[in-house]
Amino acid sequence: MTDTEIRDVLNRAAGDVSPAPDLLDRVRAGGHRRVIRRRTAIGGALAVVAAGGLAPLARRPAADPPAAGRVRGDLAQDHELIGRIRSLIDGARVHWAGATPAGPVAAFVRPSVTPGLDEQGFVETVDGELRGLSATVLVASGTIRPAAMLAGPDRDVLVVITGGAGVAYSAKYDIDAAGRIVRTFDPLAEVDGAVVRPIPGPDRSLAIALRAENGPGAVWLANLETVVGDKDAANRMPERIERALPGRGTAWRDEPAGSEKDWWDVGAQIPYADPYGFHVWTGPSEWRLSGATADGRRLVVQTLVLDGRARAFALAADPGQKPRVDYLGRLEDGLSTDATDGFGETYPILHARLPQELGVAVAALNCALLYRVRKGSWLPIAGDAAVIPAGATELEVRPRQGRAVRVLLP
């Protein structure tokens, strides 16, 4: 299974499986700096496979209408078009065919090599010719799942196949004062099982979200990688770096499990994630530092990346108690400094002051760290991440190659 298939399996709930609240944050594949990852608790997610039919199709004589199943859409009776789609996608049964501002678009299903499963996908019009999208999704035979694509040269025509689930649309998201993602969803008015809607053209990123109101919840976006114009960028996720800080042992003697474990992972909590949105999953490395406060409480400092930007959070509570999530702000708002190592590579330095005089969270991957209070002596830090005393006023970061960097701590 390719990296792309792994990402799609974990990101797109399939069939009639309902996504769990920790849709976004469960499974992680390791790697260096940027790795593919998507956390999920969805059982039985169905694999995504590559579809053929990428070559443009020359016009062919009209073919007979489909023998089985009613074609839906305002082009359902265009038997010449239906025939060309069936010729382009071998074994396809056209589910829907419709006129859009970007030309004819169709949704199809066809038998897969796996018994009991069908491939579901889209055909679009490019330069006047029909082309099959390069990705399809596996569904239970005889079913249609909610799916979408963005058509047109500017990818500004949204086509949604509802699958009978009813789909709601959100044009954008905001981040509130508590660091939570806020969206407003409006139901889409479908016509004969589909929705065609012009939207603002994306610019290497997407702000939209789609939510199936009945059924799997998640809606598959068939050409996300094409839309953002960078297949690797759409598939890469920032590496999540876990660090257990000195003194952690006593507070975390009984490791949390189940729902309590999610208390201590901001990314597993729906208000801070965006399970129905489509994003470019690139950005700075994500940190999750777990330790203990001076009075013995559990402490977690965590950063979450979304569309190239990161938010920082702090959590503290006694063992067994649910922590409050304190939003520290966005990294670009004074919580992080970019530096350049001896290889010319840029790396971020985290320096986030925590509430309640708990200290300052500092981190720089694979760097030696030191701190001092005012003009005092430099004190070494064990490892490349720590929570240093609240009185610290300056941080020194020494990469393996290149010059040391000093950062004033607000």
N, C-alpha and C positions, 0 to 999 in steps of 0.2 A: 504494500500500500504506500502510495506516495505521500509526501508531506501535505500536499494540497488536499488529498482525500482525507487524511487524518483530521485536518482542520475543519473540513466541511462536515465530517461525521459528528464532531464534537459541537459544532456551532449551530447545526440545523436540526431541530427536533423533527422526527419523521413520523409519517402515518398518523395514528391517533394517540401517540405518546405525549402526555402533557409535560411541559418543562417544569422542573422543580425550581424553587426560589434561588438555588445556587447555580442556575443555568450557566452563568458566566465564569464561575471560579471554582473548578474542581480538579481537572486533570492537567498536568503540566509535563511537557516533554523537555528534558534538560538540554543544555548547550552552552555556548559561549556568547555572552553579551545579549544577542538577540536570538530568540528561539521561538519555534512555533509552540503555542500553548493555548488551551481553552479549557476552563474548568467546567465540568458538567456533572449532573446527577441523573441525566436522562437515561433510562434503561432501554435497550434495544434500538438505539439510533441506527438508521439505515445508511448504508454507504453511498457515497457519491461517486459516479463513474464518468469517464470522459465519453462524449458522444462523437460519432462521426458526422459527416455532412458539413464539413467546413468549407468545401469548395463551392464556388458559385454554380448555380444550376442554369443551364441554357433552357430557354422556353421549349416546352414539349406539347404535343397535341393533347387535347382534353382527355382526361381519364374518367372512368366510371366513378360515380359517387361511392363513398365508403359503404361497405356491405353490412357492417355491424356498428351499432351505436350512433346516436344522433349527434351530428356536428352542431355546435352552438356558435353564436356570433352572427354579425350582420353580413359576413361573407360565407356563411355556411352553404349557401346555394351556388357559390361560384365553383362549379365542379372542375373547371380547368385548373384553378388555383389549388383546390384540394388534391387533385391528381398530381400536380407538381410537388407538393409537400410530401405526399406518399412516396413519390419516386426519389426524392432527396433523402428522406429518412426511411431506410428499409424497414418494413414491417410496422410502420407507424399507423396508429389510429388517431385521426385528428379530433381533438376534444373541442377546440374553439378556434375560430378564425375570424379576425376582425380588421376593419380599416382603422388606421391611426394616422396622426399627422406625419409619422415617419414611414408610412407605407404599410402594407399588410403584415400582420403579426399573427402567429398561430401557436397554440399549445398542443402537444401531442403526448401520447403514451405508446409504448411498444413493449413486447415481451422481452425480458432480460434473460441472461443465461442461467439465472437462479430460479428454480421452480417457485411459483407463488409470488414472484415479484415482477413488477414492470418498471421500465425506465420512463420518467416523465421529463419533458424538456420543452424548449421553445424554438421557433423558427422566426427570424426577423428578415427585414428587407434592407440590403446594403447596396447602394449604387444601382438600385433597380433590380437586383437579383436576390433570390431567397438564399439564406444561409442558416444552418443550424448552429445554435450556441454550443460552445465547447464543453459544457457541463450539463449533466442530467442528474436527477435524484431518483433513488429507488423507492417505490411505493408498493403497498400490497396490491396484488392484481385486482383490477376492476375498480380501483379507487383513484381519486384525484386529491392531491394535497394543496393547501394554499401556497401559491408560488408567484413570483414577480420577476420582471425584468425592466431595464431602462432601455428604450429604443431611440433611434435617431442618431445622427452624427454627433450631436451635442449631448446625447443621453438625457434628454429633457422630456421624454414621454414615458410615463409610468404605466405599465401594463400589469394588472394583477388578475390572476386566476384564483377565485375564492374557494373553489372546492366545496361550496355549500357551507363554509364555516362563518361567513361574514367577516370582513376585514376592516379594521380601523387604521387611520393614517395620522401620523404626526409629522409636521413639516420641519420642526427644529426642536432643540433641547436647550435648557438653561441650567446653570448650576447655582443653587441658592446659597444663602449665607451659611448654611450648615454643611456645604459640600455635597448635597444631594442632587441627583439629576432629576429635573422637573420637565415633564412633557404634558401636552394636551393632545388627546386622541379624539378624532372625529370619525364616525362611521362613513365608509365609502359606499356610495349608491351604485350597486352593481346592476348591469344590464345583461341578462342571459348568461349569468355565471362569471362575468368579468368586469373589470373597471379599466377604462383608458383615461388618463389624466395628465395634462401637461404640468410639469414642475420646473422650478429653476434648474438650469444645468449645473451639475456638480463640478467642482474644481479640485480634483484629486482627493476629495474627501466628501463624505455624505453626512447630512444632518437628519435625514428622514428615518422614520421607524414605521413598521407595519406589525399589527397584532391581530391574529385570528381570534375572534370573540368566542367562537365555539370550536373546540377541537384542539389542535396541538399548540396553539399560542404563537409559536414562532412561524414566520413566513420566510420561505427560502427565496433569496435574491440570486437569480441564476448567473448574472454577469457582473458581480461585484468587482472581480479582479480587473475586468476590462474597463469598467467605469472609472476606477481610480487611476487607470493608466500605468499601473506598476504591479504586476502580479506578485512579485516578491514582497512589496510593501504591504499588500493586502494580506499576505499569509504570515508575515513575521510578527511575532509578539515580543515585547521587551522581556528580557530575562528577569525572572523573579529571584531575588537574592535573599536568602534566609540567613539571619545571624542570631545565634543565641548569645546573649551578652553575659559577662561575668556577674555572678550573684543570682542567676536565674533559678537555680536548682530548687531552693526551698519553696518559692512561690508557685512553681510549676511541678511540684512533686507528683500530683495527680493530673496527668494531661487531660484536658477537656476532650470530650467525644460527642458525636451527634450534633444536635442543635447548639449545644454549649460551645462546641468547637467553632461554629460559625459566628458566635458572639465576638470572637477574637480575630476575625478575618473580615475586614470592611468590604472587600471585593465579593464576598459571599452574601452580602445583604442587599436586597433589591433596591432600596432607596439610593444606594451609591453606585449601582451598576446600571446598565442599559440593555436588558436582555432582548429587546425587540428592535434595537437600533442597528444601523450599519455604519461601521467606522473603519478608518485606516489604523490598524493596530501597530503603530510604531511609536517610538519615543524613547525617553531615557529609561535606564534599568529601573525596575520596581524593587523597592526595599521593603523587607518586613523584619524588624528588629524586635525580639522578645526578651524581656528581662524582668527586673523587679525594682520597685521604688525603695527609697531609704526606709520606709516604714513597713516593708514586706508585702506590698500589694503587687499583683501582676501588672506588667507594663508592656504595651505593644506600640511601636511606631511604624506606620505603614504608608507607602506611597502607591497611588493608582494612576495608571496612564490611560488617557483617552484622546485619540486624534492628535498624537504628538505632544500633548501636554500632560502634566502630572499634578495631582492633588496630594496633600499630606494630611495624615490623621494621627491622633494619639488616643490610646485607650488605657484606662487604669481602673482596677477594682480588686477586691479580695477574691481569693479562690472561691468558686461557686456562685459568685455574684455577677450579674450582667453588667458589663462596663458601659459607660456613656462614651459615645463617639465624639471626640473634640476635633473639629476641623481647623487645621493650622493654616490653610491657604494653598494657593497654587505655587509651585516651585519657582516660577518666573517672577513671582512677587516678593523677591528677597529671601527665599528659602533655599536657593541653590545658586552656585556660581560655576560658570564654565571655565575650564582650564585646558591647556594643550600640553600633551606629554612630549617626550623626546622623539616620538615617531610622527609628530604632526597630527595626532589624533586628539579630538576634543573629548573630554570626559567631564561629567557633572560632579560637583561637590555639594552634598546635602548638608545644610546647617539650619535646622529648624528648632526654634526655641519652644519648649513645651509649657503647657499651662501649669498652674499651682506650684511654680518654682521646682518642677520636676527635673529640670536640666535642659541641655541642648542636645538634640539628636544630630550626630555628624556621621558622614559616610562618604567614602570615595573608593571605588572598586580597585583592589590590588595596590593600594597606596599605604604608606606609613603615615600615621597621624600623630600630631602633638598639639597640646593646647597650653595656654597660660592665662593667668588672671592679672589684668592690667600689665604692668611691666615686670612681673615675676618671672621665675625660671620656667623654661619649657618643660612640660611633663609629657612623657610618652603615653600613647594609648595602645592597648593590646588589640591588634587586629585592625581591619579597615572600616569598622563601624562601631559606634559606642554612643552612650548617653553620658555626657560629661557634666560636671557641676554647673548649676545655674549661674554661678559667679564668673564663669569663663568669659573672656572678652576677645580672644583671638585664637584662630586655628591655623596650624601649619600642615600642609599636605605635601608629601614627598612621593611622586610617582617613581616607578622603577627606572624609568629613563626620563631625563629632562629636569628642569629646574623646579625647586620647591615653590609652592604658592602659599601666601598668607592671606587669610580672610578675617576681616573684622566681624565679630559676632554682635548683632544688635541686642 
